[in-house]
Amino acid sequence: MLSFICCRGRNKWRSSKDRVLFEFPPVAEGFRSLETLSLSYCNLIDGGLPEDIGSLSSLKKLYLMGNNFEHLPRSIAQLGALRILDFKDCQRLSQLPELPPELNELYVDCHMALKSIHDLVTKRKKLQRVKFLPLYGKDDAHNDSIYNLFAHALFQNISASYSLSENVLTIWHPHKKIPSWFLYQGTDRRVSVNLPENWYIPDKFLGFAGCYNGSLIDTTAQLIPKCDDGMSWMTQKLGLSNHSESDSEHYIHFFFVPFAILWDTSKANGKTPNDYGIIRLSFSGVIKKYGLRLLYKDEFHDTMTDEASCCRCRIL
């Protein structure tokens, strides 16, 4: 591990003019076995990281919190062993770099998470966790609106790519709270939600957005008919996965059940989706809280929260 502790701490709020600029030297052969590199609050600017940083082939953890660069070396994408990347409080960073292929955890500010949500979903590779902290000095309602906006933007992109139909994406939530964006919430391992009348609208209904707090082993989704007249239940075991052994209780896991995966025309016997009145999710594992929402195309044209206000917020 290589950590520049002298650059951090009490001086992080001083202006860059009052602090010494730090520049990491070109990668030498001796660095190639390095597994952890911490350069947080080192006043790094563009050029402060070597262009060949991608040659640190053993690097697993890279902490760059609180620096002043706007752009990062493209070779970061070549860090094949990297699992954790920390960009929190890098307020001048204009965009995220291409993520390394094995990256599992990403720490960013809320404005960067929202700005980059499309790439986080469609180009996430093995990324499973995104962590951003609440806004200190703000009330719970304000912070909840940020998590709601993140969930809204996340599923807007998920529904287009179906990339979470067999996986989960996780965020860290200090209060273990299910965002209020999920209209149906509860605390059981079996979730049964009565669907509204004419819930299925052709070409508009996308599927079911879900989340949970806890440790997941298996999940089964079922559409249950309104009437018990011999109609078949639509049952689908979901291939969701998360590494439950190491999950903190503060993580909220998001997943998506596309309608196309759940609906089986061969079992419908001429019935329509609106002849089904219940969606049931059965979890095996330790599920403490859950959230569920029906997802439609039209809702993405609505403005939930002023994103600009979130982008001006400072994550500590």
PyMOL commands that set and color helices and strands:
alter all, ss='L'
color gray80, all
select helices_A, chain A and resi 5-7+9-13+16-18+29-33+53-55+74-78+110-115+117-122+140-161+244-246+259-262+265-268+273-275+298-301+307-311
alter helices_A, ss='H'
color red, helices_A
select strands_A, chain A and resi 2-3+36-38+61-63+84-86+105-107+129-131+169-172+184-186+190-194+205-225+234-238+251-258+276-296
alter strands_A, ss='S'
color yellow, strands_A
deselect
rebuild
show_as cartoon
